[in-house]
Amino acid sequence: MKLNFPSGLITYKNNQAIQSIRMDHDGNTWIGMYGAGLYFYDHNKGSFTPYLHNDNDPGSISSDKIYYVF
C-alpha cells in the first residue's frame, strides 16, 4: 500500500511528528500526529481529512497532540 501524503503533513518542525498509524475495519488509515492533529485517509477516494482542535468549536477534537490511535 502506498500513501501519497499531502505536502507538509509529515514534518518534524515544532515537534509535529507521526505518533500512531492504524488501519480501520474498512481499510482506511488513521494517522495521529503530535501537535498536528488526526488525519483520516480514505483509500477509496484517495484523500485525507484533517481533524484539528479549534477553541471555537466544541465538537472538534480536544487536542492536536495525538499520542495513540485505537
C-alpha positions in Angstrom: 0.0 0.0 0.0 1.3 3.5 -0.9 0.0 6.7 0.7 0.5 10.0 -1.0 0.8 12.4 1.9 -0.3 16.0 1.4 2.5 18.5 1.3 3.5 19.4 4.8 1.8 16.5 6.6 5.0 14.8 7.6 7.1 17.3 9.4 9.4 17.4 12.4 9.1 21.2 12.9 7.7 22.2 16.3 7.6 18.6 17.4 5.0 17.7 14.9 5.7 14.0 14.1 3.6 10.9 13.4 2.9 9.1 16.6 0.5 6.4 15.6 -0.9 4.9 12.4 -3.8 2.4 12.3 -6.0 0.9 9.6 -9.7 0.6 10.4 -12.0 -2.3 9.5 -12.9 -0.6 6.2 -9.2 -0.5 5.1 -8.9 3.3 5.7 -5.9 4.8 7.6 -5.9 7.0 10.7 -2.7 9.0 11.4 -2.2 10.6 14.8 0.4 13.4 15.0 1.9 15.1 18.0 1.0 18.7 17.6 -0.7 18.4 14.2 -4.0 16.6 14.9 -5.6 13.5 13.5 -5.8 12.6 9.8 -8.1 10.2 8.1 -7.0 8.7 4.8 -9.9 7.4 2.7 -8.4 4.7 0.4 -11.5 4.7 -1.9 -11.3 8.4 -2.6 -7.5 8.7 -2.2 -7.9 11.8 0.0 -7.1 13.0 3.5 -9.4 14.6 6.0 -7.8 16.5 8.9 -9.3 16.6 12.4 -7.9 19.5 14.3 -8.6 21.2 17.6 -10.5 24.5 17.4 -11.1 26.5 20.6 -14.3 28.0 19.0 -15.7 24.6 18.0 -16.8 22.4 21.0 -17.3 19.5 18.5 -13.6 19.5 17.4 -11.0 17.1 18.9 -9.8 18.1 22.4 -6.1 18.5 21.4 -3.8 18.4 18.4 -1.4 16.3 20.4 -2.3 12.7 19.4 -0.4 10.0 21.1 -2.1 6.9 20.0 -4.9 5.9 17.6 -7.0 2.9 18.8 
